[in-house]
Amino acid sequence: MWNPDAYLTFADQRGRAFFDLMARVGAAAPRRVVDLGCGPGNLTATLARRWPSAVIEAWDSSPEMVQEARGRGLDAHVGDVADWAPQPDTDVVVSNATLHWVPQHRELLVRWAGLLGTGSWLALQVPGNFDAPSHRAIRDLARGPSWSALLGDVAFPDAPVDDPERYAGLLTDAGCAVDAWETTYLHELTGPHPVSEWLTGTALRPVRSRLTDAQWQRFREELIPLLDAAYPMRPDGRTFFPFRRIFVVAQVG
């Protein structure tokens, strides 16, 4: 279950990649703009402000997130990204920090490129930090002797996304003009155990869904020292959290 409040705790830092992605989308007056994986809708709402004459269509697999997005006045729907297909007037498709949850997303990108009209835009951003100390700590703890009985079958893929070059080749072969790159953000976090708080809204979601409240509290108590050691707090109270992200912007035809 997704928790909109936990996800929005670091809304400013999480939103940076979205705005860097959308800055490379050159659509002037799109008819329909689709956000696949809209989350709580705080970023989707900026698409409506950028293109006020466009129909904004939003999808997310989480009913909790969709309810939050609807509360922002968005036309949001509960659905699986893998089942989505563009309507004929779709000119921009955005997927921000979503497709790493979808194993078949490479095939979906090629399919969407084939269904979108000439001149349409397809923009995606995915995390590229799955081998970072934060994610290794989660995997190692979940697979360790204390937790493997409960969490041993939770899927923690080591590399669910590709490098920019792979995506560029995939979509170039699908007939698109592609702009692909990667950026490592150095997020400056504050407060006690901030990396744990960050991960609670995203990477720890599969773990949280398997555990009772008491078990979740115990898991966090064991994880926090590992994260604090990997990402030590500075004397001034700040914690630096490097976060690599992959970007792809493709124009069809």
N, C-alpha and C positions, 0 to 999 in steps of 0.2 A: 504493500500500500504506500502510495506517495503521500507525503505530508507537505502541503503548500507552504505552511509557516516555516518549516525547517528549510525548505528549498530557498525561500525568499530572505533568509537570514543574511545571506551574502549577495543580495540582488545586484548591487553595483558592480562587484567584481565579476560575477557570473555574466552580467550583461555586456561587458567589454567586448567579448568575442563576437557576440551577436552584431553589435554595431560595426565592428571591423569587417565582418562578413558582408553586411548589407551595404556598406560604403562602396563595394565593388560591383553591385548590381545596378546596371544602367537603365533599367526600364523607366520610361518617361511617364506614360499614362496607361498602366496595365488595367485590363478589364476585371480580372479576378486574381487575387493573391491568396495563396494557400500556405498555411503554417502547419507542418506535420510534426507533431510533438510540441504543442503550444504551451504545455505546462500551465501555470496559473494565469497566463494571458497578459502579464505585465509587459512583455516585449512585443507580443502580437499587437497590442494596442498602438504601439508606435508605427506599425505598418499602416494602420488606418489613418493616422495623422499624416504620414508621408504621402499616401495616395488616397485622398478623401473620396474620390469618385469611384474607387475600385470596390468590388465585392470582396470582403475579407472572410475567408473560410478557414476554420481552425479545427484540428483534430488532436486527440490525445487518448491513450489507452487507459488513463486513470480517471475514474468517475469523480474523484475528489478534485483533481486538477481542472477537469472540465467545468465542474460546478463553480470553482473559483473564477475561471475565465468568463463564464456566463455572467457572473456578478460584475464583471467589468464591461458588460454590454456586448460581448462578442458572440458571434454565431458559432459556438463550439460544439463539437460532436464527440461522443465516445466511439472509438474504433481502432482497429489494428492498422498500423501504417502499411503492412504488407498487403492489405486488402484494398487500399485506396487506389483510385484511378482518376486522372484529371478530367474535368468537364471541358467541352470544346473551347470555352472562352478563357481558359487558364493561361495566364501570361507569366506568372512568377510562382515558383514553388520554393519554399524555404523549409529547411529542417535543421534546427539548432540543437546540438547536444542530445540527439535522439537515436540516430542510426546505429550507434555502437551497441545498442540493445537488440538490434535486429540482425541475426546471423546472415540472412540472405540479402542484405542491403545492397551489395554490389550488383546483383541481378536486378533489383528494383530500380536502381539508378539507370541502368541501360534501358529497362522497360519504359520508365517514365520519359526518358529522352526520346524514345521512339513514338510516344503517344502525344507529346507536346508539339504545338505548332512551331513553324519556323520563326525564329526571333524570340522565342520564350526563354525565360531564365530559370535555372536550377541552381540553388545555392545551399550548401551544407557545411556544417562545422561539427566535428566530433573530437572528444578528448583523445589525446595520444600519450597518456601518462600511465599506461597500465603496467609498466614495469618500474614505476616509481616506488620509493620506499613505503609510501602510504598504502599502496595496493598490495605490495608484497607482504606487509605486516598483517593486513586483513586476511589474505589467503593462508599465510602460515599459521595464524592463530586458529582460523576456522578448520583447518585440516589437522591440527595438532591433537594430542591425546585427550584434552579436556573437552573438545567440541566436535570432533569428527563424527561422533554418533548422531549428532543433531544437524551438522552442517557439512558433512563430508561430501554430499551429493550436490551441494550448491555449485552452480557453474560460475567459475571465475576464470574466463578465458584470458590467457596471457597477452594475446595480441588480436583483439576483435576488430581492429581497424588497420588500414594500410597507410603507407607513406604517401605524400602528395603525388609523387611520380606515378604510382600505380593508379590512383584515381584519374589523373590527367590522361594516362594512356587509355584507360577504360572508356572514358567519355569522349575522347578524341576519336577513337574507333567507332563510337556511336554517332558520329557526325556533328560533334559540338566544338565550338571554340572554347578553350578551357584556360582558366586562371587558377592555379593551385599553389598553396604555400603552407608553411607552418610557422607558428609563433610560440615561444615559451614566455608566458606571463610570470612575473614575480609578484605574487599577491602578498600584500602587507597586512597581516591579520593581527588582531589584538584580543585580549581577554584570555581567561584560563582555558587551556587545551583547545585552541581554535581550530586546529586541523581535524580533530575529532568531530567538532561541531560542523565543519564544512562537509566532511564525508557522510555524516548522518543524513544529510539531505539528498545524497546521490549514491555513492558506491556502497554504502552500508545498508541500503534498502533491502536487498535480498536476504541479508542476515537478520535484520529486524523482523522481517515477515515470518521467520521460522521460530522465533523465540518468544517466550512469555515475558511479561514485564520484568520479573525477577531475573530471568536468564539474560535478558538484554542488558540489564544494569550490570550484571557480573561480567558479561563479555566486554562491555565498555571499560570496566575497571581494569581488565587485563590488557586491553588494547591501548588505552591512553598512555601508559608509560613507554610503550614501543614507539608511538607517534611523537611523544615529547622528546625522546632521545634522537629520533631521526630529524625532527624539526625543532631545534631548541629555541626557547624564548630568549631574546636579546635582553641585556640589562635595562634597556628603555621600555620593555614590555611588549615589543613587537616580535612577531614570528614571520619569517619569510617562507612562503610556500610556492615553489616553482610548479608551473602547470603548463604542459605542452598541449597545443591544440592544432588540429589539421583543418584546413579550409579548402573548399572547392567551389568555384563559381563557373558555371557553364552556360553558354548561350547556344541554343539549338540551331542547327543549320549554318 
